[in-house]
């Protein structure tokens, strides 16, 4: 019942939980990151996708699934359904 099932960005019905501090291989077992309620935010799918893309320097605009716009605006194809991470 996190955030009363309300997206904390647009107010739509939340379907996903976002980790504000991104989970990584280094911090996944740190309960202060992975399970801390202050590190979680309820979001709708669209807002979660947009935030995740922004965090990774990607822009998801009007393009087919499996493609994305990189930080320079060039259309790129996901490799194996996974977007590249920023170094």
Residue frames as a rotation matrix with the C-alpha (Angstrom) as fourth column:
UNK 1
0.569 0.822 0.000 0.00
0.822 -0.569 0.000 0.00
0.000 0.000 -1.000 0.00
UNK 2
-0.386 -0.842 -0.378 3.01
0.780 -0.516 0.354 2.20
-0.493 -0.158 0.856 -0.55
UNK 3
-0.951 -0.028 -0.308 1.95
-0.075 -0.945 0.319 5.82
-0.300 0.326 0.896 -1.30
UNK 4
-0.138 0.987 0.085 -1.70
-0.225 0.052 -0.973 4.64
-0.965 -0.153 0.214 -1.44
UNK 5
-0.057 0.037 0.998 -1.04
0.769 0.639 0.020 3.11
-0.637 0.768 -0.065 -4.89
UNK 6
0.918 0.368 -0.147 -0.56
0.230 -0.796 -0.560 6.61
-0.324 0.480 -0.815 -6.34
UNK 7
0.249 -0.838 0.485 2.25
0.886 -0.005 -0.463 7.59
0.391 0.545 0.742 -8.71
UNK 8
0.288 -0.219 -0.932 4.28
0.723 -0.589 0.361 10.20
-0.628 -0.778 -0.012 -6.89
UNK 9
-0.823 -0.565 -0.062 4.97
0.365 -0.609 0.704 12.06
-0.436 0.557 0.707 -10.14
UNK 10
-0.884 0.460 0.076 1.75
-0.145 -0.426 0.893 12.20
0.443 0.779 0.444 -12.14
UNK 11
-0.544 0.696 0.468 -0.90
-0.765 -0.182 -0.618 10.97
-0.345 -0.695 0.631 -9.68
UNK 12
0.097 0.552 -0.829 -1.98
-0.768 0.571 0.290 7.98
0.633 0.608 0.479 -11.79
UNK 13
0.924 0.232 0.306 -2.37
-0.372 0.734 0.568 4.52
-0.093 -0.638 0.764 -10.28
UNK 14
-0.026 -0.999 0.041 1.07
-0.995 0.029 0.098 3.22
-0.099 -0.039 -0.994 -9.28
UNK 15
0.917 0.279 -0.285 2.01
-0.332 0.931 -0.155 -0.26
0.222 0.236 0.946 -10.50
UNK 16
0.403 -0.870 -0.284 5.75
0.526 0.474 -0.706 -0.23
0.749 0.135 0.649 -9.73
UNK 17
0.915 -0.237 -0.327 8.17
0.200 -0.436 0.878 0.73
-0.350 -0.868 -0.351 -6.99
UNK 18
0.629 -0.718 0.298 11.26
0.095 -0.310 -0.946 2.74
0.771 0.624 -0.127 -7.86
UNK 19
0.438 -0.626 -0.645 14.50
0.867 0.102 0.488 2.61
-0.240 -0.773 0.588 -5.87
UNK 20
0.991 -0.059 -0.123 15.65
-0.077 -0.986 -0.149 6.22
-0.113 0.157 -0.981 -5.63
UNK 21
-0.028 -1.000 0.009 19.22
-0.886 0.029 0.462 5.04
-0.462 0.005 -0.887 -5.04
UNK 22
0.438 0.259 -0.861 19.53
-0.797 0.556 -0.237 2.47
0.417 0.790 0.450 -7.82
UNK 23
0.739 -0.172 0.652 20.14
-0.264 0.816 0.514 -1.15
-0.620 -0.552 0.558 -6.85
UNK 24
0.331 -0.720 -0.610 23.53
-0.851 0.052 -0.523 -2.40
0.409 0.692 -0.595 -7.99
UNK 25
0.457 -0.268 -0.848 25.55
0.200 0.960 -0.196 -5.56
0.866 -0.080 0.493 -7.49
UNK 26
-0.605 -0.794 0.059 27.48
0.177 -0.207 -0.962 -3.67
0.776 -0.572 0.266 -4.80
UNK 27
-0.831 0.258 0.494 24.47
-0.547 -0.543 -0.637 -2.52
0.104 -0.799 0.592 -2.74
UNK 28
-0.166 0.850 -0.499 21.75
-0.425 0.395 0.814 -5.13
0.890 0.348 0.295 -3.38
UNK 29
0.009 0.122 -0.992 22.38
0.647 0.756 0.099 -6.77
0.762 -0.643 -0.072 0.02
UNK 30
-0.957 -0.283 -0.066 22.47
0.246 -0.667 -0.703 -3.48
0.155 -0.689 0.708 1.89
UNK 31
-0.224 0.952 -0.209 19.06
0.974 0.225 -0.019 -3.27
0.029 -0.208 -0.978 3.56
UNK 32
-0.172 0.114 -0.978 19.46
0.363 -0.916 -0.171 0.51
-0.916 -0.385 0.117 3.91
UNK 33
-0.767 -0.084 -0.636 19.30
-0.529 -0.479 0.701 0.71
-0.364 0.874 0.323 0.12
UNK 34
-0.904 0.333 -0.269 17.23
0.012 0.648 0.761 -2.27
0.428 0.685 -0.590 -0.98
UNK 35
-0.270 0.843 -0.466 14.49
0.820 0.455 0.348 -2.22
0.505 -0.288 -0.814 1.68
UNK 36
-0.781 -0.072 -0.621 14.58
0.468 -0.727 -0.503 1.28
-0.415 -0.683 0.601 3.13
UNK 37
0.184 0.961 0.205 11.13
0.923 -0.097 -0.372 2.84
-0.338 0.258 -0.905 2.73
UNK 38
0.468 -0.068 -0.881 12.77
-0.023 -0.998 0.065 6.25
-0.884 -0.010 -0.468 2.30
UNK 39
-0.634 -0.728 -0.259 14.52
-0.352 -0.025 0.936 4.87
-0.688 0.685 -0.240 -0.80
UNK 40
-0.672 0.480 0.564 11.29
0.702 0.656 0.277 3.63
-0.237 0.582 -0.778 -2.41
UNK 41
-0.631 0.503 -0.591 8.80
-0.481 -0.851 -0.211 5.56
-0.609 0.151 0.779 -4.49
UNK 42
-0.101 0.697 0.710 5.54
0.537 0.639 -0.551 4.36
-0.838 0.325 -0.439 -6.02
UNK 43
-0.579 -0.123 -0.806 5.28
-0.536 -0.688 0.490 5.14
-0.614 0.716 0.332 -9.72
UNK 44
0.706 0.706 0.062 3.10
-0.332 0.407 -0.851 4.27
-0.626 0.580 0.521 -12.71
UNK 45
0.431 -0.549 0.716 4.79
0.701 0.704 0.118 2.30
-0.569 0.451 0.688 -15.48
UNK 46
0.673 -0.125 0.729 5.21
0.578 -0.526 -0.624 5.34
0.462 0.841 -0.281 -17.76
UNK 47
0.814 -0.375 0.443 6.86
-0.514 -0.820 0.250 7.51
0.270 -0.432 -0.861 -15.11
UNK 48
0.604 -0.619 0.501 9.09
-0.131 0.544 0.829 4.66
-0.786 -0.567 0.248 -13.91
UNK 49
0.495 -0.392 0.776 10.22
0.839 0.446 -0.311 4.00
-0.224 0.805 0.550 -17.49
UNK 50
0.739 -0.171 0.652 10.94
0.218 -0.854 -0.472 7.70
0.637 0.491 -0.594 -18.04
UNK 51
0.793 -0.459 0.401 12.89
-0.593 -0.427 0.683 8.10
-0.142 -0.779 -0.611 -14.78
UNK 52
0.519 -0.604 0.604 14.94
0.245 0.783 0.572 4.97
-0.818 -0.149 0.555 -15.43
UNK 53
0.560 -0.288 0.777 15.73
0.811 -0.002 -0.585 6.13
0.170 0.958 0.233 -18.97
UNK 54
0.809 -0.230 0.541 16.76
-0.192 -0.973 -0.126 9.57
0.556 -0.002 -0.831 -17.70
UNK 55
0.747 -0.532 0.399 18.99
-0.421 0.086 0.903 8.04
-0.515 -0.842 -0.159 -15.01
UNK 56
0.246 -0.641 0.727 20.79
0.530 0.717 0.453 6.07
-0.812 0.273 0.516 -17.71
UNK 57
-0.474 -0.481 -0.738 21.10
-0.212 -0.751 0.625 9.02
-0.855 0.453 0.254 -20.09
UNK 58
-0.840 0.248 0.482 18.49
0.540 0.467 0.700 7.65
-0.051 0.849 -0.526 -22.50
UNK 59
-0.621 0.716 -0.319 15.44
-0.635 -0.698 -0.331 9.30
-0.460 -0.003 0.888 -23.99
UNK 60
-0.701 0.511 0.497 12.37
0.606 0.795 0.038 7.19
-0.376 0.328 -0.867 -24.66
UNK 61
-0.604 0.520 -0.604 10.34
-0.591 -0.800 -0.098 9.11
-0.534 0.298 0.791 -27.16
UNK 62
0.512 0.859 0.009 7.91
-0.590 0.359 -0.723 7.93
-0.624 0.365 0.690 -29.80
UNK 63
-0.326 -0.597 -0.733 9.71
-0.911 0.406 0.075 4.87
0.252 0.692 -0.676 -31.14
UNK 64
0.442 0.519 -0.732 8.99
-0.408 0.843 0.351 1.16
0.799 0.143 0.584 -31.38
UNK 65
0.825 -0.178 0.537 9.60
-0.448 0.375 0.812 -1.11
-0.346 -0.910 0.230 -28.40
UNK 66
0.652 -0.663 0.367 13.13
0.677 0.727 0.111 -2.44
-0.341 0.176 0.924 -28.52
UNK 67
-0.040 -0.641 0.767 14.56
0.747 -0.529 -0.402 0.92
0.663 0.557 0.500 -29.58
UNK 68
0.576 0.178 -0.798 15.53
0.703 -0.607 0.372 4.06
-0.418 -0.775 -0.474 -27.70
UNK 69
0.713 -0.391 0.583 17.12
0.125 -0.746 -0.654 7.44
0.690 0.539 -0.483 -28.27
UNK 70
0.099 -0.761 -0.641 20.57
0.969 0.220 -0.111 7.79
0.226 -0.611 0.759 -26.67
UNK 71
0.229 -0.032 -0.973 21.88
0.654 -0.735 0.178 10.95
-0.721 -0.677 -0.147 -24.99
UNK 72
-0.769 -0.524 -0.366 22.93
0.064 -0.634 0.771 12.35
-0.636 0.569 0.521 -28.40
UNK 73
-0.014 0.891 -0.454 19.47
-0.676 -0.343 -0.652 11.79
-0.737 0.298 0.607 -29.89
UNK 74
-0.559 -0.255 -0.789 20.48
-0.789 0.456 0.412 8.83
0.254 0.853 -0.456 -32.06
UNK 75
0.591 0.804 0.066 18.03
-0.803 0.577 0.150 5.92
0.083 -0.142 0.986 -32.39
UNK 76
-0.611 -0.792 0.014 19.54
-0.774 0.594 -0.219 2.76
0.165 -0.145 -0.976 -30.91
UNK 77
0.345 0.678 -0.649 18.33
-0.433 0.728 0.531 -0.83
0.833 0.098 0.544 -30.64
UNK 78
0.457 -0.125 0.881 18.34
-0.852 0.222 0.474 -2.63
-0.255 -0.967 -0.005 -27.31
UNK 79
-0.416 -0.620 -0.666 20.76
-0.661 0.708 -0.247 -5.55
0.625 0.337 -0.704 -27.19
UNK 80
-0.694 0.180 -0.697 18.92
0.365 0.922 -0.125 -8.64
0.620 -0.341 -0.706 -25.96
UNK 81
0.308 0.951 0.018 16.10
0.535 -0.189 0.823 -6.45
0.787 -0.244 -0.567 -24.61
UNK 82
0.463 -0.237 -0.854 18.43
0.826 -0.236 0.513 -4.65
-0.323 -0.942 0.087 -22.18
UNK 83
0.903 -0.158 0.400 19.48
0.054 -0.882 -0.469 -1.02
0.427 0.445 -0.787 -22.46
UNK 84
-0.013 -0.987 -0.162 23.13
0.605 0.122 -0.787 -0.12
0.796 -0.108 0.595 -21.89
UNK 85
0.704 0.167 -0.690 24.14
0.694 -0.365 0.620 1.44
-0.148 -0.916 -0.373 -18.59
UNK 86
0.808 -0.471 0.355 26.04
-0.322 -0.856 -0.404 4.66
0.494 0.212 -0.843 -18.22
UNK 87
0.068 -0.862 -0.503 29.68
0.440 0.478 -0.760 4.08
0.896 -0.169 0.411 -17.22
